[in-house]
Amino acid sequence: MDSTLEIRKRIHDFIDIADERILRIINSIIDAEEDSELKSSEYPQVPDHIYDRIEEERGKY
């Protein structure tokens, strides 16, 4: 398996010769990733122990 460094170099080398269609695809991937990061920061993850506690309490009723 390629190391992260090898993958980065391969991607950099590829981008230098990529056509417009590929560049637009890569750009869309980056946009989607940034949107995903933004949304996840707006709504912090609820820890699993909270869900466990909710299920425990629900079981009492």
PyMOL Python script that loads the backbone (N, CA, C, O; Angstrom):
from pymol import cmd

cmd.read_pdbstr("""\
ATOM      1  N   MET A   1       0.856  -1.189   0.000  1.00  0.00           N
ATOM      2  CA  MET A   1       0.000   0.000   0.000  1.00  0.00           C
ATOM      3  C   MET A   1       0.893   1.242   0.000  1.00  0.00           C
ATOM      4  O   MET A   1       1.936   1.278   0.654  1.00  0.00           O
ATOM      5  N   ASP A   2       0.468   2.235  -0.734  1.00  0.00           N
ATOM      6  CA  ASP A   2       1.224   3.478  -0.816  1.00  0.00           C
ATOM      7  C   ASP A   2       1.104   4.264   0.482  1.00  0.00           C
ATOM      8  O   ASP A   2       0.056   4.273   1.128  1.00  0.00           O
ATOM      9  N   SER A   3       2.197   4.922   0.847  1.00  0.00           N
ATOM     10  CA  SER A   3       2.160   5.799   2.014  1.00  0.00           C
ATOM     11  C   SER A   3       1.411   7.078   1.639  1.00  0.00           C
ATOM     12  O   SER A   3       1.209   7.371   0.461  1.00  0.00           O
ATOM     13  N   THR A   4       1.013   7.814   2.634  1.00  0.00           N
ATOM     14  CA  THR A   4       0.330   9.081   2.397  1.00  0.00           C
ATOM     15  C   THR A   4       1.196  10.022   1.571  1.00  0.00           C
ATOM     16  O   THR A   4       0.699  10.719   0.687  1.00  0.00           O
ATOM     17  N   LEU A   5       2.473  10.036   1.860  1.00  0.00           N
ATOM     18  CA  LEU A   5       3.389  10.893   1.118  1.00  0.00           C
ATOM     19  C   LEU A   5       3.434  10.504  -0.365  1.00  0.00           C
ATOM     20  O   LEU A   5       3.445  11.369  -1.241  1.00  0.00           O
ATOM     21  N   GLU A   6       3.460   9.195  -0.635  1.00  0.00           N
ATOM     22  CA  GLU A   6       3.473   8.729  -2.024  1.00  0.00           C
ATOM     23  C   GLU A   6       2.176   9.086  -2.747  1.00  0.00           C
ATOM     24  O   GLU A   6       2.187   9.470  -3.917  1.00  0.00           O
ATOM     25  N   ILE A   7       1.077   8.953  -2.041  1.00  0.00           N
ATOM     26  CA  ILE A   7      -0.226   9.301  -2.626  1.00  0.00           C
ATOM     27  C   ILE A   7      -0.281  10.789  -2.946  1.00  0.00           C
ATOM     28  O   ILE A   7      -0.722  11.179  -4.027  1.00  0.00           O
ATOM     29  N   ARG A   8       0.164  11.616  -2.010  1.00  0.00           N
ATOM     30  CA  ARG A   8       0.171  13.070  -2.243  1.00  0.00           C
ATOM     31  C   ARG A   8       1.013  13.434  -3.468  1.00  0.00           C
ATOM     32  O   ARG A   8       0.593  14.240  -4.298  1.00  0.00           O
ATOM     33  N   LYS A   9       2.193  12.841  -3.576  1.00  0.00           N
ATOM     34  CA  LYS A   9       3.067  13.128  -4.709  1.00  0.00           C
ATOM     35  C   LYS A   9       2.405  12.688  -6.015  1.00  0.00           C
ATOM     36  O   LYS A   9       2.443  13.414  -7.008  1.00  0.00           O
ATOM     37  N   ARG A  10       1.808  11.518  -6.012  1.00  0.00           N
ATOM     38  CA  ARG A  10       1.150  11.027  -7.220  1.00  0.00           C
ATOM     39  C   ARG A  10       0.017  11.956  -7.646  1.00  0.00           C
ATOM     40  O   ARG A  10      -0.136  12.256  -8.830  1.00  0.00           O
ATOM     41  N   ILE A  11      -0.774  12.407  -6.678  1.00  0.00           N
ATOM     42  CA  ILE A  11      -1.883  13.319  -6.981  1.00  0.00           C
ATOM     43  C   ILE A  11      -1.350  14.649  -7.511  1.00  0.00           C
ATOM     44  O   ILE A  11      -1.860  15.176  -8.500  1.00  0.00           O
ATOM     45  N   HIS A  12      -0.322  15.190  -6.853  1.00  0.00           N
ATOM     46  CA  HIS A  12       0.275  16.453  -7.329  1.00  0.00           C
ATOM     47  C   HIS A  12       0.772  16.316  -8.767  1.00  0.00           C
ATOM     48  O   HIS A  12       0.519  17.180  -9.607  1.00  0.00           O
ATOM     49  N   ASP A  13       1.478  15.223  -9.038  1.00  0.00           N
ATOM     50  CA  ASP A  13       1.996  15.001 -10.394  1.00  0.00           C
ATOM     51  C   ASP A  13       0.853  14.878 -11.400  1.00  0.00           C
ATOM     52  O   ASP A  13       0.941  15.408 -12.507  1.00  0.00           O
ATOM     53  N   PHE A  14      -0.206  14.186 -11.022  1.00  0.00           N
ATOM     54  CA  PHE A  14      -1.342  13.992 -11.916  1.00  0.00           C
ATOM     55  C   PHE A  14      -2.055  15.306 -12.204  1.00  0.00           C
ATOM     56  O   PHE A  14      -2.423  15.579 -13.346  1.00  0.00           O
ATOM     57  N   ILE A  15      -2.248  16.110 -11.180  1.00  0.00           N
ATOM     58  CA  ILE A  15      -2.959  17.385 -11.347  1.00  0.00           C
ATOM     59  C   ILE A  15      -2.229  18.296 -12.336  1.00  0.00           C
ATOM     60  O   ILE A  15      -2.858  19.049 -13.079  1.00  0.00           O
ATOM     61  N   ASP A  16      -0.921  18.221 -12.335  1.00  0.00           N
ATOM     62  CA  ASP A  16      -0.145  19.058 -13.263  1.00  0.00           C
ATOM     63  C   ASP A  16      -0.448  18.748 -14.728  1.00  0.00           C
ATOM     64  O   ASP A  16      -0.270  19.609 -15.590  1.00  0.00           O
ATOM     65  N   ILE A  17      -0.905  17.522 -15.019  1.00  0.00           N
ATOM     66  CA  ILE A  17      -1.170  17.149 -16.417  1.00  0.00           C
ATOM     67  C   ILE A  17      -2.654  16.883 -16.693  1.00  0.00           C
ATOM     68  O   ILE A  17      -3.025  16.562 -17.822  1.00  0.00           O
ATOM     69  N   ALA A  18      -3.499  17.015 -15.673  1.00  0.00           N
ATOM     70  CA  ALA A  18      -4.919  16.684 -15.814  1.00  0.00           C
ATOM     71  C   ALA A  18      -5.647  17.683 -16.706  1.00  0.00           C
ATOM     72  O   ALA A  18      -5.296  18.861 -16.773  1.00  0.00           O
ATOM     73  N   ASP A  19      -6.675  17.174 -17.392  1.00  0.00           N
ATOM     74  CA  ASP A  19      -7.483  18.065 -18.222  1.00  0.00           C
ATOM     75  C   ASP A  19      -8.543  18.762 -17.355  1.00  0.00           C
ATOM     76  O   ASP A  19      -8.685  18.467 -16.169  1.00  0.00           O
ATOM     77  N   GLU A  20      -9.269  19.676 -17.966  1.00  0.00           N
ATOM     78  CA  GLU A  20     -10.241  20.490 -17.227  1.00  0.00           C
ATOM     79  C   GLU A  20     -11.311  19.642 -16.554  1.00  0.00           C
ATOM     80  O   GLU A  20     -11.711  19.938 -15.427  1.00  0.00           O
ATOM     81  N   ARG A  21     -11.777  18.604 -17.217  1.00  0.00           N
ATOM     82  CA  ARG A  21     -12.832  17.752 -16.657  1.00  0.00           C
ATOM     83  C   ARG A  21     -12.384  17.123 -15.338  1.00  0.00           C
ATOM     84  O   ARG A  21     -13.128  17.126 -14.358  1.00  0.00           O
ATOM     85  N   ILE A  22     -11.179  16.591 -15.321  1.00  0.00           N
ATOM     86  CA  ILE A  22     -10.647  15.968 -14.099  1.00  0.00           C
ATOM     87  C   ILE A  22     -10.460  17.016 -13.008  1.00  0.00           C
ATOM     88  O   ILE A  22     -10.762  16.760 -11.842  1.00  0.00           O
ATOM     89  N   LEU A  23      -9.969  18.181 -13.375  1.00  0.00           N
ATOM     90  CA  LEU A  23      -9.777  19.249 -12.388  1.00  0.00           C
ATOM     91  C   LEU A  23     -11.109  19.672 -11.777  1.00  0.00           C
ATOM     92  O   LEU A  23     -11.184  19.940 -10.578  1.00  0.00           O
ATOM     93  N   ARG A  24     -12.152  19.732 -12.586  1.00  0.00           N
ATOM     94  CA  ARG A  24     -13.479  20.082 -12.060  1.00  0.00           C
ATOM     95  C   ARG A  24     -14.005  18.988 -11.123  1.00  0.00           C
ATOM     96  O   ARG A  24     -14.637  19.291 -10.111  1.00  0.00           O
ATOM     97  N   ILE A  25     -13.750  17.740 -11.450  1.00  0.00           N
ATOM     98  CA  ILE A  25     -14.165  16.634 -10.581  1.00  0.00           C
ATOM     99  C   ILE A  25     -13.448  16.724  -9.237  1.00  0.00           C
ATOM    100  O   ILE A  25     -14.075  16.623  -8.183  1.00  0.00           O
ATOM    101  N   ILE A  26     -12.150  16.911  -9.282  1.00  0.00           N
ATOM    102  CA  ILE A  26     -11.363  17.032  -8.049  1.00  0.00           C
ATOM    103  C   ILE A  26     -11.834  18.233  -7.234  1.00  0.00           C
ATOM    104  O   ILE A  26     -11.948  18.152  -6.011  1.00  0.00           O
ATOM    105  N   ASN A  27     -12.105  19.336  -7.904  1.00  0.00           N
ATOM    106  CA  ASN A  27     -12.596  20.530  -7.219  1.00  0.00           C
ATOM    107  C   ASN A  27     -13.934  20.258  -6.539  1.00  0.00           C
ATOM    108  O   ASN A  27     -14.177  20.724  -5.425  1.00  0.00           O
ATOM    109  N   SER A  28     -14.792  19.510  -7.204  1.00  0.00           N
ATOM    110  CA  SER A  28     -16.095  19.164  -6.615  1.00  0.00           C
ATOM    111  C   SER A  28     -15.924  18.292  -5.378  1.00  0.00           C
ATOM    112  O   SER A  28     -16.647  18.449  -4.394  1.00  0.00           O
ATOM    113  N   ILE A  29     -14.969  17.376  -5.432  1.00  0.00           N
ATOM    114  CA  ILE A  29     -14.683  16.539  -4.267  1.00  0.00           C
ATOM    115  C   ILE A  29     -14.221  17.405  -3.095  1.00  0.00           C
ATOM    116  O   ILE A  29     -14.652  17.208  -1.959  1.00  0.00           O
ATOM    117  N   ILE A  30     -13.350  18.354  -3.379  1.00  0.00           N
ATOM    118  CA  ILE A  30     -12.858  19.256  -2.330  1.00  0.00           C
ATOM    119  C   ILE A  30     -14.012  20.073  -1.752  1.00  0.00           C
ATOM    120  O   ILE A  30     -14.115  20.222  -0.535  1.00  0.00           O
ATOM    121  N   ASP A  31     -14.881  20.604  -2.616  1.00  0.00           N
ATOM    122  CA  ASP A  31     -16.041  21.373  -2.141  1.00  0.00           C
ATOM    123  C   ASP A  31     -16.930  20.524  -1.242  1.00  0.00           C
ATOM    124  O   ASP A  31     -17.378  20.984  -0.191  1.00  0.00           O
ATOM    125  N   ALA A  32     -17.185  19.285  -1.654  1.00  0.00           N
ATOM    126  CA  ALA A  32     -18.036  18.400  -0.860  1.00  0.00           C
ATOM    127  C   ALA A  32     -17.410  18.105   0.493  1.00  0.00           C
ATOM    128  O   ALA A  32     -18.108  18.062   1.506  1.00  0.00           O
ATOM    129  N   GLU A  33     -16.111  17.905   0.515  1.00  0.00           N
ATOM    130  CA  GLU A  33     -15.410  17.634   1.771  1.00  0.00           C
ATOM    131  C   GLU A  33     -15.462  18.852   2.691  1.00  0.00           C
ATOM    132  O   GLU A  33     -15.681  18.711   3.894  1.00  0.00           O
ATOM    133  N   GLU A  34     -15.266  20.031   2.140  1.00  0.00           N
ATOM    134  CA  GLU A  34     -15.336  21.249   2.954  1.00  0.00           C
ATOM    135  C   GLU A  34     -16.750  21.467   3.490  1.00  0.00           C
ATOM    136  O   GLU A  34     -16.917  21.875   4.639  1.00  0.00           O
ATOM    137  N   ASP A  35     -17.765  21.201   2.672  1.00  0.00           N
ATOM    138  CA  ASP A  35     -19.152  21.313   3.130  1.00  0.00           C
ATOM    139  C   ASP A  35     -19.420  20.326   4.258  1.00  0.00           C
ATOM    140  O   ASP A  35     -20.089  20.662   5.235  1.00  0.00           O
ATOM    141  N   SER A  36     -18.905  19.127   4.127  1.00  0.00           N
ATOM    142  CA  SER A  36     -19.086  18.091   5.137  1.00  0.00           C
ATOM    143  C   SER A  36     -18.433  18.499   6.455  1.00  0.00           C
ATOM    144  O   SER A  36     -19.020  18.324   7.523  1.00  0.00           O
ATOM    145  N   GLU A  37     -17.229  19.039   6.379  1.00  0.00           N
ATOM    146  CA  GLU A  37     -16.533  19.494   7.587  1.00  0.00           C
ATOM    147  C   GLU A  37     -17.275  20.643   8.248  1.00  0.00           C
ATOM    148  O   GLU A  37     -17.352  20.707   9.475  1.00  0.00           O
ATOM    149  N   LEU A  38     -17.818  21.545   7.454  1.00  0.00           N
ATOM    150  CA  LEU A  38     -18.563  22.680   7.989  1.00  0.00           C
ATOM    151  C   LEU A  38     -19.809  22.191   8.710  1.00  0.00           C
ATOM    152  O   LEU A  38     -20.102  22.638   9.819  1.00  0.00           O
ATOM    153  N   LYS A  39     -20.543  21.275   8.088  1.00  0.00           N
ATOM    154  CA  LYS A  39     -21.765  20.760   8.706  1.00  0.00           C
ATOM    155  C   LYS A  39     -21.462  20.003   9.990  1.00  0.00           C
ATOM    156  O   LYS A  39     -22.199  20.127  10.968  1.00  0.00           O
ATOM    157  N   SER A  40     -20.390  19.225  10.000  1.00  0.00           N
ATOM    158  CA  SER A  40     -20.071  18.463  11.205  1.00  0.00           C
ATOM    159  C   SER A  40     -19.643  19.377  12.339  1.00  0.00           C
ATOM    160  O   SER A  40     -19.827  19.032  13.506  1.00  0.00           O
ATOM    161  N   SER A  41     -19.071  20.544  12.021  1.00  0.00           N
ATOM    162  CA  SER A  41     -18.682  21.460  13.081  1.00  0.00           C
ATOM    163  C   SER A  41     -19.886  22.233  13.618  1.00  0.00           C
ATOM    164  O   SER A  41     -19.861  22.701  14.756  1.00  0.00           O
ATOM    165  N   GLU A  42     -20.943  22.371  12.807  1.00  0.00           N
ATOM    166  CA  GLU A  42     -22.150  23.045  13.263  1.00  0.00           C
ATOM    167  C   GLU A  42     -22.918  22.182  14.266  1.00  0.00           C
ATOM    168  O   GLU A  42     -23.531  22.693  15.203  1.00  0.00           O
ATOM    169  N   TYR A  43     -22.872  20.882  14.055  1.00  0.00           N
ATOM    170  CA  TYR A  43     -23.591  19.938  14.900  1.00  0.00           C
ATOM    171  C   TYR A  43     -22.592  18.948  15.480  1.00  0.00           C
ATOM    172  O   TYR A  43     -22.250  17.959  14.832  1.00  0.00           O
ATOM    173  N   PRO A  44     -22.124  19.205  16.684  1.00  0.00           N
ATOM    174  CA  PRO A  44     -21.123  18.315  17.265  1.00  0.00           C
ATOM    175  C   PRO A  44     -21.671  16.902  17.452  1.00  0.00           C
ATOM    176  O   PRO A  44     -22.869  16.709  17.659  1.00  0.00           O
ATOM    177  N   GLN A  45     -20.786  15.931  17.377  1.00  0.00           N
ATOM    178  CA  GLN A  45     -21.165  14.544  17.544  1.00  0.00           C
ATOM    179  C   GLN A  45     -21.632  14.297  18.974  1.00  0.00           C
ATOM    180  O   GLN A  45     -21.055  14.820  19.927  1.00  0.00           O
ATOM    181  N   VAL A  46     -22.681  13.495  19.111  1.00  0.00           N
ATOM    182  CA  VAL A  46     -23.175  13.101  20.425  1.00  0.00           C
ATOM    183  C   VAL A  46     -22.424  11.830  20.820  1.00  0.00           C
ATOM    184  O   VAL A  46     -22.421  10.859  20.063  1.00  0.00           O
ATOM    185  N   PRO A  47     -21.796  11.823  21.978  1.00  0.00           N
ATOM    186  CA  PRO A  47     -21.042  10.638  22.393  1.00  0.00           C
ATOM    187  C   PRO A  47     -21.955   9.416  22.559  1.00  0.00           C
ATOM    188  O   PRO A  47     -23.123   9.551  22.925  1.00  0.00           O
ATOM    189  N   ASP A  48     -21.419   8.243  22.291  1.00  0.00           N
ATOM    190  CA  ASP A  48     -22.186   7.003  22.383  1.00  0.00           C
ATOM    191  C   ASP A  48     -22.759   6.777  23.772  1.00  0.00           C
ATOM    192  O   ASP A  48     -23.848   6.220  23.906  1.00  0.00           O
ATOM    193  N   HIS A  49     -22.041   7.201  24.809  1.00  0.00           N
ATOM    194  CA  HIS A  49     -22.551   6.946  26.157  1.00  0.00           C
ATOM    195  C   HIS A  49     -23.868   7.696  26.410  1.00  0.00           C
ATOM    196  O   HIS A  49     -24.657   7.279  27.258  1.00  0.00           O
ATOM    197  N   ILE A  50     -24.109   8.774  25.699  1.00  0.00           N
ATOM    198  CA  ILE A  50     -25.380   9.490  25.837  1.00  0.00           C
ATOM    199  C   ILE A  50     -26.514   8.634  25.276  1.00  0.00           C
ATOM    200  O   ILE A  50     -27.574   8.512  25.890  1.00  0.00           O
ATOM    201  N   TYR A  51     -26.279   8.042  24.100  1.00  0.00           N
ATOM    202  CA  TYR A  51     -27.297   7.162  23.518  1.00  0.00           C
ATOM    203  C   TYR A  51     -27.541   5.945  24.412  1.00  0.00           C
ATOM    204  O   TYR A  51     -28.678   5.500  24.566  1.00  0.00           O
ATOM    205  N   ASP A  52     -26.471   5.412  24.998  1.00  0.00           N
ATOM    206  CA  ASP A  52     -26.621   4.275  25.912  1.00  0.00           C
ATOM    207  C   ASP A  52     -27.486   4.663  27.101  1.00  0.00           C
ATOM    208  O   ASP A  52     -28.348   3.898  27.532  1.00  0.00           O
ATOM    209  N   ARG A  53     -27.251   5.835  27.614  1.00  0.00           N
ATOM    210  CA  ARG A  53     -28.027   6.307  28.777  1.00  0.00           C
ATOM    211  C   ARG A  53     -29.499   6.501  28.404  1.00  0.00           C
ATOM    212  O   ARG A  53     -30.387   6.161  29.187  1.00  0.00           O
ATOM    213  N   ILE A  54     -29.758   7.039  27.225  1.00  0.00           N
ATOM    214  CA  ILE A  54     -31.138   7.225  26.757  1.00  0.00           C
ATOM    215  C   ILE A  54     -31.838   5.879  26.655  1.00  0.00           C
ATOM    216  O   ILE A  54     -32.974   5.733  27.106  1.00  0.00           O
ATOM    217  N   GLU A  55     -31.168   4.894  26.066  1.00  0.00           N
ATOM    218  CA  GLU A  55     -31.756   3.555  25.954  1.00  0.00           C
ATOM    219  C   GLU A  55     -32.011   2.948  27.331  1.00  0.00           C
ATOM    220  O   GLU A  55     -33.030   2.295  27.552  1.00  0.00           O
ATOM    221  N   GLU A  56     -31.092   3.167  28.239  1.00  0.00           N
ATOM    222  CA  GLU A  56     -31.254   2.668  29.610  1.00  0.00           C
ATOM    223  C   GLU A  56     -32.496   3.275  30.259  1.00  0.00           C
ATOM    224  O   GLU A  56     -33.294   2.570  30.876  1.00  0.00           O
ATOM    225  N   GLU A  57     -32.645   4.575  30.111  1.00  0.00           N
ATOM    226  CA  GLU A  57     -33.818   5.268  30.695  1.00  0.00           C
ATOM    227  C   GLU A  57     -35.119   4.836  30.023  1.00  0.00           C
ATOM    228  O   GLU A  57     -36.139   4.651  30.687  1.00  0.00           O
ATOM    229  N   ARG A  58     -35.073   4.678  28.701  1.00  0.00           N
ATOM    230  CA  ARG A  58     -36.269   4.228  27.981  1.00  0.00           C
ATOM    231  C   ARG A  58     -36.709   2.850  28.456  1.00  0.00           C
ATOM    232  O   ARG A  58     -37.903   2.563  28.534  1.00  0.00           O
ATOM    233  N   GLY A  59     -35.741   2.007  28.770  1.00  0.00           N
ATOM    234  CA  GLY A  59     -36.052   0.662  29.224  1.00  0.00           C
ATOM    235  C   GLY A  59     -36.810   0.659  30.540  1.00  0.00           C
ATOM    236  O   GLY A  59     -37.515  -0.305  30.838  1.00  0.00           O
ATOM    237  N   LYS A  60     -36.682   1.698  31.321  1.00  0.00           N
ATOM    238  CA  LYS A  60     -37.386   1.785  32.596  1.00  0.00           C
ATOM    239  C   LYS A  60     -38.867   2.023  32.413  1.00  0.00           C
ATOM    240  O   LYS A  60     -39.664   1.746  33.309  1.00  0.00           O
ATOM    241  N   TYR A  61     -39.238   2.538  31.248  1.00  0.00           N
ATOM    242  CA  TYR A  61     -40.628   2.866  31.011  1.00  0.00           C
ATOM    243  C   TYR A  61     -41.203   1.894  30.030  1.00  0.00           C
ATOM    244  O   TYR A  61     -42.380   1.989  29.684  1.00  0.00           O
TER     245      TYR A  61
END
""", "prot")
cmd.dss("prot")
cmd.show_as("cartoon", "prot")
cmd.util.cbc("prot")
cmd.orient("prot")
